[in-house]
Amino acid sequence: MRARPTSPLLLSLAMALVITGCAQDDGGGTSAEEGGGEASSDFYDGETVTILVPAAPGGGADATAQFNSPYINEFVPGNPDVQVEHDESAGGIGGGNRYFNEMSPDGYTIFLSAFTTTMPWLVGESAVQYDVAELTPIAAFPYTGMFYVHPDTGIETVEDLPEHAGELVKGGVSPISTDLMFVLALEVLGVREDMQEIWGYGGTGDTVLAFQQGETNFDATTNVVWNQNQQMEEKGEAIPLVAFGFLQEDGTFERDPLLPDTPTVDEAHEMIYGEPPSGPAWEAFQDVMAVIHVAHSMTMHPDAPPDAVATLRSGLSDAIENSDYVEGWQELSPAEPIYEPEALDQAQQTVQDIPDESVEWIQNFVQENYPDEFTQ
């Protein structure tokens, strides 16, 4: 069972603690030291590490895995070879089930825990056979989301959305996957029902490709995927409308530094309606965004050898502190990776601490609006 506090403010404070790096002590509930593990120079010597990504190539999860691969090879003691494997079956749920139930917890496979696996677990999708709360994080990577539209729609700013008379077509994986933050944002802005939604894409990389090929004219993606494809704006092929930004203590959002001229969801709501957002959809969006910001992480099986966890953490810590790792990562997402043990504990707890009433509201919302996509 996941214990959840009932105060969204506590959730926001916990998120702020993680993002600002206030929790920078030695040790924590998930630390390798508490489990008795020690970094080993020979655990990975001559071995291959597989990063299992529960999404299709080309998306944010894949970008995280590909970015980390050379650093694992260079900085983890033993210099293991690294390969990236994808399993987007069942919208990513299949990859999570396979990791927990079929793959050996020998320490040689890292699971890239992503929105595609965390969101279905969070809302209680019956197909889920894994427990995100049991995963041991190695490093977490704060993400956020954004919307963009094709210029041919005639839409130039987010204020044009509610009055748009043409057809808007959006692709996605599943409303209980990465897309949960997107459908909630569209609900907050009062334009979700105006969208034609096509589900079943393998990941955000696939939805970008669908947009580029003209299958859709509105896309919702992560900031990492956008930053890899922002040449679409430079070529006049896409117009950013909303960038979700990063959650603050007061429940508002700070603009994404890589999209400084693009309004956040709360700013967009004020631009359209002249007042800040409120109500259960807005509260659910805030809670989901607190989870989204830390749900993307490299993790290990709960039964993985403690020495494997300690060795991977040691190598990533070395890379982050003694190379161009952070600078390179911030070209994809401006928030720094979370890797200190206590900060990782806070991030893991944030994923578990979304209030019960928010989960229940989200379950009812998805069941009512997407009955074919969600099974309790």
N, C-alpha and C positions, 0 to 999 in steps of 0.2 A: 504494500500500500504506500502511496505517496502522501506524505504529510504536507498540507498546503495551508499557509496563513491566509486570512481573509482580507488583509489590507493590501490594495494595490500599491500604496506608498511604500510598504516594506519591500515589495518586489522591486520597485524603482530604486530604492536605496541600495538594495543588494546589487542591482545591476550597475549602479553608479560606482559602488565599491570595486567591482570587477574591472570596469572600463578604465577608471582612473588609476588602477593599480595600487589602491590603498592597502590591499592585503598582500604584503610582500614579506611575510615572516618565513621562518624555517618550518617546514613540516605542515601537515594537515591530514585530514581523514583519508585522502587518496594518495598520500605520499609513499614513495617506494620505501623510504626509511622505516615507516611504521610497519610495513609488511615484511620487513627483514631483508629486502633486496639490496644488492650493491651493484654499482656499475661494473661491468666486466669487460676486459679488453679482448676476450676470446669468445664470448657468447655468440657474436655474429661473425666471427672470423671465417671467411670462406663460404658464408651463407647468403641466401637471397631473401630479402624482405618483400612481401607482397602488400600493397595497399589496396584494399577492396573498397571500391567506390559504388554505393548503391544508386547510381544514376548513369545516364548515358555520357559518352565523351563530349567535351566541348562546353560543359556547364561549370557552375561555380565549384561544385565538389571535385570535379576533375581538375580544375585549375589549382585547387588547394593541394591535391595529391601531386600533380606534376611539378608545382613550385617546390614542394618539400623534398622530392625525390633526390635531387643532386646533393642537397645539404645532409640528408640521411647518409648517403654514400660517403660523403667527405668527412663528416664530423662524428658520426656514431662510431664508437670503438669497434674495431674489426672491419670497418669500411664495407658493409654488406652491399651487394648488388640490390637494386630496387626495381620492381616491376609494378605497374598499375593495372589492376583488373576491374572491369565494370560488370555490375549485375543490376540492371534497372528493372528486372522482372517485378510485376505487380506494383509498378510505380515506385520501386525502391524497397518495398516491404520484403520482397523475395530475397534481396541481398542481405537484409538484416536477419531474416529467419535462417538463411544459410550460414551466416557467420556464427550465430549462436548455437545452431543445432547440428551442423554438418562438418564444420571446419575444425581442425585440431587447435586447441588453445595452447600451442607450443611456443608462442611468442614470436613466430615468424610471419604472422599476418596482422597488419594494422587495419582497423576498421575506420573508414572515414565517416563517422557519424554525421549525418546531414539532415537538412529539413525533411528530406524525403522519407527518412525513417523516424525522426523525432516527432513530427507532427501527428502521424497516424497513431503512434504510441500515446501521445499526450491526450488525444480525444477518444481513445479506447476502441479503435478499429479492431474488429474481431479477428482479422487475418494476422495481426501482429503476434508473433511467438517469441519476442525478445523483450528485455527490460532495459531501457536506456539508462535507468538509474544505477544499474549494476556495472556499467562500463567504466573502465579506468582511463581517465583522460591523460594524454601525453602533452597536448597543446590545443588551445581553442582559438578560433579565428572569428572575431566579430564581423558580421555581414550586415547589410541592410538591403532595401529594395528600391525600385523605381519603375515609373511608367514612361513609355514614349509612344508616339503615334506617327503614322506616315503623313507627309505633307499633302498628299492627294486628298486626304479627308477634309481639308479646309480648316482643320483645327490648328490654331497657333499657340494658344495658352490653355491652361486648365480651366479657365473661366468659360471657354467655349464648349466644354464637354456637355453640360446639362442641356444646352440648346441645339446640340448637333442633330441634324435631321437625317443624316446618312447612316449606313450600316457600319457598325464597328465590330470587327471579328478579332477575338483574342484566343490564342492557344495556351494550353497548360498541361501539366502532368496530372494533377488531381486536386480537387478543392480541399483535401485533407493532407496535402503534401506541401511543398514549397509554396504553392498557390494559396494556401490559407491566408497568409498575410496580404496577398493581393486582393482576394475577394472581400476580405474585411475592409481594406482601404477603399475599395470601390463602393462598398455598402455605406461606409462613413460619408463618402462624397455624394451619395445618392444617385449613382450612375451604374451600379452593377446590373440592374435589370435591363439596361439599354444595350448590354453586350451580348453578342453571339459567342458563346464559349465552346471551344473544341478541346475535349480532354483526351488524354492518352499519349501525349508526347513523352519522350524518354527523359527529358530534362530541360533546363533553361537554355542550354546550347541548341537544342532542337527547336525551341520556340523562336529563337533568334533567326535560325535558318529559315523557318517557315515565314517569318516576317520578310526576310530578304528575298524570298522566292515569290512573294505576293499571295501566299495562302492566308495571311492575316494582315491587318492594317493597324493593329494596336497590340502592344506587347508589354508584359510585365516581367521584369527580370531582377536579378541581384545586381548590386553595384559592381561586383567583381566581373560579371559577364559583360555588363555595359562598358566597363573600362577597357575590356579587351576588344570591343566592337564600336567604340565611339567614333570611328572614322565614318560611320553611317551619318552622323550629324554633320561632320565636316564635308561630306559629299552631298548634303541636302536630301538625304534619304530618310531621316528620322528627326523628330522634334521631341526633346525631353519635356515632360509635362510636370511630373512630381518625382522628387527624390526623398525617400522616407526619412533619411537622416538617422541620428543616434539619440536614443532615449535619455532624458535628463531626470533629475530627482523630482521635479515638479510635474512630471508626466508629459511635458512638451518634448519637442525634438530639435536638436541642433542640426543645422544643415550639413549635408555631406560636403566636406572640404573640396572634394573633387568635382562637385556640381554646385558651386556656391550661388549660382544665379537661379537655381531651380527650387521652388517652394516645397516644404514638407507637407504632409497630409493635413496637419492642423492649420498651417498657413493657407493651404489651398482651400480648405473649408471656409475660412474667413474671407478669402478672395471671392468665393462663389456666393456665400450666403450672408456675409457681413457679421458673422459671429463665430466664436470658437466651437469646435465639435463637442458633443456631450451624448450621454446615453449609453446603453449596453453595448452597442456595436463599437463605439469609440473605446470603451473600457476593455473590451475583448481584444481590440487591435493593440492597445498599449501592452496588455499582458502577453500577447503572442510575440510582439516585437522584443520584449524583454528576454523571451526564450530564444527567438531568432538570433539575437545578437551573440549568443554563446552556444547555440545548438550545433554549430559547425565545428567539429573537432576531430583530431586524430586520437583514437582510443584503442585500448587493448581489452581482450576478453577478460571477464572477472577471474577466470582460472589460469590466466597467463602466468608464467614464472615471474616472481618479483624481480629477479635479476634482469629479465628482459625489459620490464617497465623502467627500472632504474637506469639501465644502459641507454635506452631510447631517450629518456628525459635528460640524461647527462649530455648526450650528443646534441639534442635540439637546443638545450640551454647554452652549450658551447657555441653553436652556430649563431644563435640570436645575439649573444653578447660579444662575439669576436669575429663577426663577418659582416657582409652587406645584407644580411638576411632581412632585417627590419626595413631598411631602405627599399629593397626589392619588393617586399610584401606590400608596402604602402603605395606602390604604384598600382596595385590592384584594389586595395581597401585601406583607407587612412587610419583605421583603428589598429593599435599595436596588438600582436598576438599575445595570448595569455599563456604563461608557461610556469610561473612560480607555483609551487604546490598548494599554498593556501588560497591563492587566487583561483586555481583550478577547482578547488573544493567549492568555493563560492559560485563559480560558474556552473558546476554540476548541480549544486543545490538550487540555483535559480531555475534550471530546467524542471525541477521537481515541484517548485513552490508556487506555481500558478494557482490562484484561488479556485476552490471547488465550484463556486457559483459561475465563474468565468468559463470553466470547462463545460459545465452543464449548458450554459447559454450557447456556446459554440457547437456542442453536440446537437442541440435542438435546431440551431440555425442551419447547419449542414444537412441534417436529416430532412428538414422542411424544404430546403432549396435545391439539394443535390441528393435525392433519395437513392439514385442508382449508383452513387459513388461512395457511399458510406454504409457500413454494416456494423452494428453494435453487438 
